[in-house]
Amino acid sequence: MTQSTSARRRLDAALAHLAITFRGMAAHPNDSNCECHWGSAEDLALLKTADVELDPDLLRRTYRAGDWDFPAAMLRRILPQLARSLVDGEVMRLDSMDHAGRMFALGRWQQWPGRRSRAVLDFLDAWWFVVLTEQDAEVPAYSVLAMLVEASGGFDRWLRAWATATSPVANQRLAEAFGTWEYDLLRDDLPWRTWSLTDDQEEVLRAELTGWLLQHAPARLRMIGADADLLDRIRLLGIPCPARWDDPHWPDHAY
C-alpha cells in the first residue's frame, strides 16, 4: 500500500467515524439567531432536526455565526458535513477558513467526552497528514494550519506532525507556506487573523512559528532546490530588527 493510499484511507475512516459518532445530533432546542441577519425560522428548524443535509449556504451561515448560545451543540450538529466540506475545499472556495476554525474553538470540542473529542482529533490529524503528503490535497497547508491553530488553540501538535513528514511533497508545502507568510513574518506579524487572541498571545504564536521555521525550513527547502531568495528570507527571520533591515539581502519591496 502506498503512503498516499494509506493517508486517504485513514482520512476516509476518520470521516466515517465522525458521521457515526455525531449521528442524531441536533442544535439545542433553545438556540436562536437573528432572522434579519442570519436566516429564517425554517433554516433554524433544520438545524434542530438531526441528520438532515444542509445546503452549502446554510452550512456556511451556521459556522460563520459566532453568537450561538449553545455552540457545542451546534458544532456537533454540523460537524460531519463541515468536515467533508473542509476536506473537499468547499469551505475555502465559499469563504475563509478562519470562521470554521472559530466554530471549532467556540464549540470547545477538546472538553467533550472522550469518544467525541477523540473522533474530532482523529479527523484533524488525518486531514492534516493528507494535506502535508498528498499532491492533490484540495486546500493549501498554510490555510489548513491557520484553521487548525484556531480550532485547537496552539501549534504544537501540527508542527510536530510537519517536522516528521519529510517527503518532497511536505517540503514543497513548506516552501509554499513560507512564500505566503514571509511578508508578515519579516514584519514580526502573525501571518493570519485570529478571532480571540490578544496581541501578546499572537506574538507568542508568531515567535513559535518563526523558531520552528528557522530550525526546520532551511535544510528542507534546499532538498527541493528552493530559490536562494527564499532561503535568504528564512535566514533574515533570525536577525532581530532593525539589523534585519540593513542586511544586504533585505527584500527591496516595502515591508
N, C-alpha and C positions, 0 to 999 in steps of 0.2 A: 504494500500500500504506500503510495507517495505521501509526502508531508502535506501536499495540497489537499488530497482526498481526505486524509485524516483530519485536517483542520476543519474542512467543510462538514464532515460528518459529525464532528464534535459540536459545531455550531448548530447544525440541524437538530441534534439531540437536545441541546440546551433550549432551543426554541420550542420544541415539542414538550419538554418538561415544564417550561413556563405556561404553556397552554393548559396542561393538565393541572398544574399547581393552582392556577388562578381561574380555573373553570368555575362558573357560578357566581363570580364576584360582581357586585353592583355598587354604584355610588351610594353614599349614605342617604337614607330617605329624607333627611332634613337639610341636605345641602342645596344651595341655590346660587343663582348668579343673575346679573342684570340682563333682562330681556332686550333692553335698548342697545347694549354694547356687546354682550356675549352671544346670545342666541335665544331661541324660542322655548316655550314650555315643553313643546314636543321634543326638542333636542335634549332637554334636561331629563325628560321621561325615558328616553332611550338609554341614557347613562345609568338610570336607576333600574334598568332591565338587564339582567345578566345575559351574556353570550350572544348579544346582537351585534353584528358587524357594523361599524360606524363608517360613514362616508369620509373621505380624506379631509374634507373641510371641517367637519365636526371634530374629528380626532385632533386636527391642528388647533382649533379654538380651545379645545379642552386642555391640552398640555401647555398651551401658551398662557392660560389664565393662572395668575399667581395668587388669587384671592379665594380659593375654595376653603370652606370652613372645615372640611374633612379631607384634606389632600391625600392621606394614606389610602383611604377607601377609594378615592378617585383614581389614584395611580394603579391600585390593584385591578380596578375595572378595565382600564385601557392597556394594561401592561403587555399582554401578548401581542396585540395589534400594533402597539407603539414599537415594540422590539422588532417586529418584522419590517416596519416602515423605516426604522433606523438602519437596519442591515441592507435593505434594498435601495437605500439612497433617497427614498421619497421625502423624508423629513428634510434633508438638506436641499432638495430641489424646491420644496414649497416654502421653506422657512430657514432660519438659522438654527444651528444645533443647540445653542445655549439655552433656549427655552425648554427643550427636552431635558437637558441636564438639570435645570432648576426644578422641573417637575419631580424628578427622582429625589432631589435633595429635600424638597418640601414634604415628600411622602415618607421621609425618614426610614427608608427600606432596611437600613442596617439594624434597626431596632425591632424588626418584625421577628416572629418566632422562627426558630432555626431552619425549618424546611422551606419557608417562604424566602427568607433572606438568602439562603444558600442557592435557591433557584435563580434569583436575580444575579448573584455574584458569578455563578457558573455561566450565565448568559454573557455578562460583561467580559469575563475572562476569555470566553470562546470567540466572541466577536472581535476583541482586540487582537487576538492571535491571528485571526483571518486577515484583519486589516494590515498587520505587520508583515505577513508572509505570503499573501496571495496577490498576484499581479493584477487580477481583475476585481479586487475589492471595490465596492461602489462608492466608498467615502474615503477621502484622504486621511492619513494618520493624524495630521495636525488638527483637523476638525474633531476627530473622534477623541483625541487626548483631551482637548478642552472640555468636551462634553463629559468625559469620564471624571475629570477633576472636579467639575461642578457637581456631578452626581454623587461622588464619594467623599469629597472634602479634602483630597490630597493627591500627591503624585506617586507616592512610594510604590504601590503595587504595580502601577502601569509602567513606570520607568524601569523597575526591576525586570519586568517581562521583556521590555525592549532591549535591555542590556544582554539578556540571554538569547534573544532572537537575532542571530548574526548572519543570516542568509543575505545574498546580494539584494533581494527584494527589501528586506528590513533595512539594509544600509541605504538603499535608494529612497525609502520612505524618510529616513533621517535627513538626507540631502534636501528633499522636497520640503520637509518641515522647517529646517533652518532657513532655507531660501524664503519661506513665508514669514518666519519670525524675526529675521535678523534686523530689520529696520527698527522694530520696537525694542528688542533686546539691547541693541547698541545705544539706545537712549535710556537704558535701565528701566524699561517698562515691561510689564507682563503683556505678552502679545495677543491677549484676547480679553473680552469683557467678562467680569464675574458679577453675580447678582447680589451676593450677601456679604462679601468680604470687605474689611476695612483696608485702607491704604497700606497699613503696616502688614496685614495678612497677605495682601497681594505682593508686597516686597519680599516676604519670606518665600512665597512660591517662585517668584522671579529668580531669587538667588539660588534656590534649589535647582531649577531648570538650567540656569547658567552653569552651575557647578557640574551638573550631570553632563552637559554638552562638552564642557572643557575636558572632562575625563574620558568620555566615550567617543565623541564625534571625530576627532582628527584622524585617528588610525582607520576608522571605518570608512570615512569619506575618501581617504587615499586608496583604499582597497577597490573602490569602484571608479577611480580616476576622476574624482570631483575636481571642478575648476579651482585653480590656485587662488583666485579671488575669494571664493567661498571659504577656503581654508584660512586665508588671512583674516577674514571677518570672525571666524571662530576664535582665532588667536587674540583678536582685539578684545573679545569679551573678558579675557584675563587681565587686561590692563585697566586700572581704575581711571575714571575721568578726573581731571582734564587731560592727563597724559595720553589717554586714548586718542583724543582729537588731534594731537600733534604727531601721531605716528605717520610715517610716510605712506602707509597703506590704508589710511583712513579713507573711506569712500568719498568721492567728490560730490555726490548728491547730498542735499540738505538732510540733516537729522534733527 
